[in-house]
Amino acid sequence: MTSPENPLAKIAAELPAHLPKHLPKDVTARVEKMLPAGLRNRLVQWGLGLLLTFGLSFVVKRMLEKREQKKRALVSRPVRRAVPPPQQYQFAPATVGAAVAPAHLSAEGAALPYPMLGRPHVNLSGQVDQAMYASFGHQLALAPAEGPLVVAISTLGGDPEVARLMGDEVRLLRDYHGRDMVFLGKVSIYSAGTVLMSAFPVDRRFLTRGARLLIHERIMTFYLSGSVRSLGETMRSHLGEVEHAAKVEEEYFADLIAGSSVTIEDIRARAPSDWYIDAEEARTLGLVHDVI
């Protein structure tokens, strides 16, 4: 007979009365015969008990988690205020002497045909150097990804090579990304400032009232020291540098006057003695599209 301490006998005794009718009479004996005796029997029983306990715990935990997820999904979230899209400016194609249709009015009722120029995307001021180039790149990265871009500058001059570098960035954005790049000169656009301006087509150049341009030839300084023979080599090296600088300057002059009434002879005659041009004269000469 089965010992009263046997847990299987206890389970069988606690079953409902109608359940044993549907089970074999010797189910307890069969299970006992299948299980090993002694300590191993106990270990198997404990293992089954732990497995059932943790298995049920896992199932219950998953059910509770799913219920909580459904509750959170049903909770109404606060409605975010719709942020209006940034104002899209339209800058119609223009040619020298042509006017873009007025869009805004001033306090006096005068037409302001270029509203987008009131808030340039890139504002540069001070000496043209590596610090300005870093600011130029940073502001470009923050500018809108589409639409025209206005680059404004006010400078007394600086490094022309840095100006050419920024000009190349403008050209690449225009030629390879189809961006409409617009130049706005403020107050003083001297020396290297006009080098940057030359990277923009004439019909995309603007000056503020009272602004001044300064066009001049490159200024280079050399220091010579050493023996007679070594100075000869040094001077030949400097001569090659001067010739290269003259070639780069010719390219800059050609870009600056393209589309204007200024000839290359005019600029060669005036540039050596520093050619200052006010905003109205620049518009008359066709070096810029308009004055605002």
Summary of the structure (lengths in Angstrom):
residues: 292
radius of gyration: 42.2
end to end distance: 112.2
largest distance: 127.7
contacts: 733
relative contact order: 0.08
helix: 50%
strand: 14%
